[in-house]
Amino acid sequence: MSKPGPGYLYGLAAYICWGFFPIYFKQLLPSSPVEILAHRVVWSAVFMALVLTAIRRWGGIGALARSPRKLGGAALAAALIGVNWGVYIYGVNTERIVETSLGYFINPLITVLLGVVLLGERLRGAQWVALGLGAVAVTVLTVDYGRLPYIALTLAVSFGCYGLVKKRLALHAAEGLLVESAALAVPASIFLGLLAVRGKGTVGDVSAIHTALVLAVGAVSAVPLLFFAGAANRIPLVALGMLQYVTPVLQLAVGVFIYHEPMPPARLAGFALVWLALAVFTWDGLRAARRRATVAEPNYATR
């Protein structure tokens, strides 16, 4: 059996890092979600500038700047990841880690739906069943929460769209992430400046450890995104979606077993429906892959 390629290893590394993110972001309290997001953006840009300097790839930024299509795509990716980061930080630091994990559980289903809506792809019967189960699960969870699980849905849609944009741009991981971070760094820097002028910033006022953790958030955020970009450029989007299950499993475990967030029967039933939908989706994907491999074998033998 052949060893997994680097793309799969990059994807697995990214999703494991993201799975334990709630523990890290909990340590950034009492900083507000918006302040954490602003620091995350600014220090990600600084970290990526250092990375590009180290690997001597600044020339690629000039080439990217001369391509309006890629520049616009990078700006769109920046907006999507900014929304994703902000909503995720808010969810973690308002005792909703379980709901953030739901967002990443349903992300593969959202990716399939995006393929239908935006790319005109046609679904097989089992894929429609998986989407239907996902819709029922969201309905059950809406009743349980007493509201639409907007944190989960926003995370799923924003990250699904981000993965789609990154896949189509096929930018070098470091260059793309620098442009994305830089696009958000200007408003983030202005916000942090206003906080400092008003004396409402928390960095430097809580503890040395808190300050160090906040300043390190850029590197902590950029490393798994580099892994993700490396994976997105090397493996199919379907494979990337299957690897993504690692993140919500870890996040759910962190929320329930470390931070003791509630998991009442109705909520568990909603999650069970999501897991069933993912099982159907995965089974159908593997079956389709086997069929393609079977069809390709005779053709290969005649070459």
C-alpha positions as CSV (number, residue, x, y, z in Angstrom):
1,M,0.0,0.0,0.0
2,S,1.4,3.4,-1.0
3,K,2.0,6.0,1.6
4,P,-0.3,9.1,1.7
5,G,1.0,12.0,-0.4
6,P,2.1,15.3,1.2
7,G,-1.3,16.9,0.3
8,Y,-3.1,14.5,2.6
9,L,-0.5,15.0,5.4
10,Y,-0.8,18.8,5.1
11,G,-4.6,18.5,5.3
12,L,-4.5,16.2,8.4
13,A,-2.0,18.6,10.1
14,A,-4.3,21.6,9.4
15,Y,-7.4,19.9,10.8
16,I,-5.8,18.6,13.9
17,C,-4.5,22.1,14.7
18,W,-7.9,23.6,14.2
19,G,-9.5,20.9,16.4
20,F,-7.6,22.1,19.4
21,F,-8.0,25.9,18.7
22,P,-10.8,26.3,21.3
23,I,-8.3,25.7,24.1
24,Y,-6.0,28.3,22.8
25,F,-8.7,31.0,22.2
26,K,-10.2,30.4,25.6
27,Q,-6.8,31.6,27.0
28,L,-7.2,35.0,25.3
29,L,-10.1,36.1,27.5
30,P,-10.9,38.8,28.7
31,S,-10.0,40.3,25.2
32,S,-13.2,40.7,23.2
33,P,-13.8,38.7,20.0
34,V,-13.2,41.7,17.8
35,E,-10.0,42.6,19.5
36,I,-8.7,39.1,19.2
37,L,-9.7,39.0,15.5
38,A,-7.9,42.3,14.9
39,H,-4.7,41.0,16.5
40,R,-5.1,37.7,14.6
41,V,-5.2,39.5,11.3
42,V,-2.3,41.9,12.0
43,W,0.1,39.3,13.4
44,S,-0.8,36.8,10.7
45,A,0.3,39.4,8.1
46,V,3.5,40.1,10.0
47,F,4.2,36.4,10.3
48,M,3.6,35.7,6.6
49,A,5.8,38.6,5.6
50,L,8.6,37.0,7.6
51,V,7.9,33.6,6.0
52,L,8.1,35.1,2.5
53,T,11.3,36.8,3.4
54,A,12.8,33.5,4.6
55,I,11.8,31.6,1.5
56,R,12.5,34.5,-0.8
57,R,9.2,34.5,-2.6
58,W,8.4,38.2,-2.7
59,G,8.6,38.2,-6.5
60,G,5.4,36.2,-6.6
61,I,3.5,39.1,-4.9
62,G,4.4,41.4,-7.8
63,A,3.1,38.8,-10.3
64,L,-0.1,38.4,-8.2
65,A,-0.6,42.2,-8.1
66,R,-0.5,42.2,-11.9
67,S,-3.4,39.8,-12.2
68,P,-6.7,41.5,-11.4
69,R,-8.6,38.2,-11.4
70,K,-6.3,36.6,-8.8
71,L,-6.1,39.8,-6.8
72,G,-9.8,40.0,-6.6
73,G,-10.1,36.3,-5.7
74,A,-7.6,36.8,-2.9
75,A,-9.6,39.8,-1.6
76,L,-12.7,37.6,-1.6
77,A,-10.9,34.9,0.2
78,A,-9.7,37.5,2.8
79,A,-13.3,38.6,3.4
80,L,-14.5,35.0,3.8
81,I,-11.7,33.9,6.2
82,G,-12.2,37.2,8.2
83,V,-15.9,36.3,8.7
84,N,-15.0,32.8,9.6
85,W,-12.3,33.8,12.1
86,G,-14.5,36.4,13.8
87,V,-17.6,34.1,14.1
88,Y,-15.4,31.3,15.4
89,I,-13.8,33.4,18.1
90,Y,-17.2,34.7,19.1
91,G,-18.6,31.2,19.4
92,V,-15.7,29.8,21.4
93,N,-15.6,32.7,23.9
94,T,-19.4,32.7,24.4
95,E,-19.5,29.0,25.5
96,R,-20.7,27.7,22.1
97,I,-17.8,25.4,21.2
98,V,-20.3,22.6,20.5
99,E,-22.1,24.7,17.9
100,T,-18.8,25.7,16.3
101,S,-18.1,22.0,15.9
102,L,-21.5,21.6,14.2
103,G,-20.5,24.2,11.6
104,Y,-17.5,22.1,10.6
105,F,-19.5,18.9,10.6
106,I,-21.9,20.2,8.1
107,N,-19.2,22.0,6.0
108,P,-18.8,19.0,3.6
109,L,-22.6,19.1,2.9
110,I,-22.4,22.8,2.3
111,T,-19.5,22.2,-0.1
112,V,-21.7,19.8,-2.1
113,L,-24.6,22.3,-2.1
114,L,-22.2,25.1,-3.3
115,G,-21.2,22.8,-6.2
116,V,-24.9,22.5,-7.2
117,V,-25.7,26.2,-6.8
118,L,-22.6,27.8,-8.0
119,L,-21.0,25.3,-10.4
120,G,-24.1,23.6,-11.8
121,E,-23.0,20.1,-10.6
122,R,-25.5,17.3,-10.6
123,L,-25.9,15.1,-7.5
124,R,-26.4,11.4,-7.2
125,G,-29.3,10.0,-5.3
126,A,-27.4,9.3,-2.2
127,Q,-26.0,12.8,-2.1
128,W,-29.5,14.2,-2.2
129,V,-30.4,11.9,0.7
130,A,-27.3,13.2,2.7
131,L,-28.4,16.8,2.0
132,G,-32.0,16.0,3.1
133,L,-30.7,14.5,6.3
134,G,-28.6,17.6,6.9
135,A,-31.6,19.8,6.4
136,V,-33.6,17.8,8.9
137,A,-30.7,17.9,11.4
138,V,-30.6,21.7,11.1
139,T,-34.4,21.8,11.8
140,V,-34.0,19.6,14.9
141,L,-31.2,21.7,16.2
142,T,-33.1,24.9,15.5
143,V,-35.9,23.6,17.7
144,D,-33.4,22.6,20.4
145,Y,-31.5,25.9,20.5
146,G,-34.7,27.9,20.1
147,R,-33.1,29.7,17.2
148,L,-31.4,28.9,13.9
149,P,-27.8,27.6,14.6
150,Y,-26.4,30.7,12.9
151,I,-22.9,30.3,14.2
152,A,-22.6,26.8,12.8
153,L,-24.2,27.8,9.4
154,T,-22.0,30.9,9.1
155,L,-18.9,28.9,9.8
156,A,-19.9,26.2,7.3
157,V,-20.8,28.6,4.5
158,S,-17.9,30.9,4.9
159,F,-15.3,28.2,5.1
160,G,-16.9,26.2,2.3
161,C,-16.7,29.3,0.0
162,Y,-13.2,30.0,1.2
163,G,-12.1,26.5,0.2
164,L,-13.8,26.8,-3.2
165,V,-12.0,30.2,-3.9
166,K,-8.6,28.8,-2.8
167,K,-9.1,25.8,-5.0
168,R,-9.9,27.8,-8.1
169,L,-7.1,30.4,-7.5
170,A,-4.4,27.7,-6.9
171,L,-2.0,30.3,-5.4
172,H,1.2,29.5,-3.6
173,A,0.2,29.0,0.0
174,A,2.5,31.7,1.6
175,E,1.8,34.4,-1.0
176,G,-2.0,33.9,-1.0
177,L,-2.2,34.0,2.8
178,L,0.0,37.1,3.0
179,V,-2.3,38.9,0.5
180,E,-5.4,37.8,2.4
181,S,-4.0,38.9,5.8
182,A,-2.7,42.2,4.3
183,A,-6.1,43.0,2.9
184,L,-7.6,42.8,6.4
185,A,-4.7,44.3,8.3
186,V,-5.4,47.9,7.5
187,P,-8.9,48.1,9.1
188,A,-7.7,45.8,11.9
189,S,-4.7,48.1,12.6
190,I,-7.1,51.2,12.7
191,F,-9.3,49.4,15.2
192,L,-6.4,48.4,17.4
193,G,-5.2,52.0,17.3
194,L,-8.6,53.3,18.4
195,L,-8.6,50.9,21.2
196,A,-5.2,52.0,22.4
197,V,-6.2,55.7,22.2
198,R,-9.3,55.1,24.2
199,G,-7.4,52.9,26.7
200,K,-9.7,50.0,26.1
201,G,-7.2,47.5,24.8
202,T,-6.4,44.5,27.0
203,V,-2.9,43.6,25.6
204,G,-0.3,44.5,28.2
205,D,-2.9,45.1,31.0
206,V,-3.8,41.5,31.9
207,S,-0.6,39.5,32.3
208,A,2.7,38.8,30.4
209,I,1.4,35.4,29.5
210,H,-1.9,36.8,28.1
211,T,0.1,39.4,26.0
212,A,2.4,36.7,24.7
213,L,-0.5,34.5,23.7
214,V,-2.3,37.3,21.9
215,L,0.8,38.4,20.0
216,A,1.4,34.7,19.0
217,V,-2.1,34.4,17.6
218,G,-0.9,35.3,14.1
219,A,1.6,32.5,13.9
220,V,-0.8,30.1,15.5
221,S,-3.5,31.0,12.9
222,A,-1.2,31.1,9.9
223,V,0.5,27.7,10.3
224,P,-2.7,25.5,9.8
225,L,-3.8,27.8,7.0
226,L,-0.5,27.2,5.2
227,F,-1.1,23.5,5.7
228,F,-4.6,23.8,4.4
229,A,-3.5,25.8,1.3
230,G,-0.8,23.2,0.6
231,A,-3.5,20.5,0.8
232,A,-6.0,22.4,-1.3
233,N,-3.5,22.7,-4.1
234,R,-2.6,19.0,-4.1
235,I,-5.6,16.9,-3.4
236,P,-9.3,16.8,-4.7
237,L,-11.8,19.0,-2.9
238,V,-13.8,15.8,-2.0
239,A,-10.8,14.3,-0.2
240,L,-10.2,17.6,1.6
241,G,-13.8,17.5,2.8
242,M,-13.4,14.0,4.1
243,L,-10.3,14.9,6.1
244,Q,-12.2,17.8,7.6
245,Y,-14.1,15.5,9.9
246,V,-11.1,15.4,12.2
247,T,-11.6,19.1,13.2
248,P,-15.2,18.9,14.5
249,V,-14.7,15.6,16.2
250,L,-11.8,17.1,18.3
251,Q,-13.8,20.4,18.8
252,L,-16.9,18.5,20.0
253,A,-14.7,16.5,22.5
254,V,-13.1,19.7,23.8
255,G,-16.5,21.4,24.2
256,V,-18.2,18.5,26.0
257,F,-15.4,16.9,28.0
258,I,-13.1,19.8,28.8
259,Y,-15.5,22.8,29.0
260,H,-18.6,20.8,29.9
261,E,-21.0,22.4,27.5
262,P,-24.5,20.8,27.5
263,M,-25.5,18.1,25.1
264,P,-29.2,17.4,25.8
265,P,-31.0,14.5,24.0
266,A,-32.5,16.7,21.3
267,R,-29.2,18.2,20.5
268,L,-27.5,14.8,20.4
269,A,-30.3,13.7,18.0
270,G,-29.5,16.6,15.7
271,F,-25.8,15.8,15.7
272,A,-26.7,12.1,15.1
273,L,-28.6,13.1,12.0
274,V,-25.6,15.1,10.8
275,W,-23.3,12.1,11.4
276,L,-25.7,9.9,9.4
277,A,-25.8,12.4,6.6
278,L,-22.0,12.4,6.6
279,A,-21.9,8.6,6.6
280,V,-24.2,8.4,3.6
281,F,-22.1,11.1,1.8
282,T,-18.8,9.3,2.5
283,W,-20.2,5.9,1.5
284,D,-21.4,7.3,-1.8
285,G,-18.1,9.1,-2.4
286,L,-16.1,5.9,-1.8
287,R,-18.4,3.9,-4.0
288,A,-18.2,6.4,-6.8
289,A,-14.4,6.4,-6.5
290,R,-14.3,2.6,-6.7
291,R,-16.5,2.6,-9.9
292,R,-14.2,5.2,-11.5
293,A,-11.2,3.1,-10.7
294,T,-12.8,-0.1,-12.1
295,V,-13.7,1.7,-15.4
296,A,-10.2,3.2,-15.7
297,E,-8.4,-0.1,-15.3
298,P,-9.2,-1.6,-18.7
299,N,-8.5,1.7,-20.5
300,Y,-5.1,1.8,-18.8
301,A,-4.3,-1.8,-19.8
302,T,-4.8,-0.9,-23.5
303,R,-2.3,1.9,-23.5
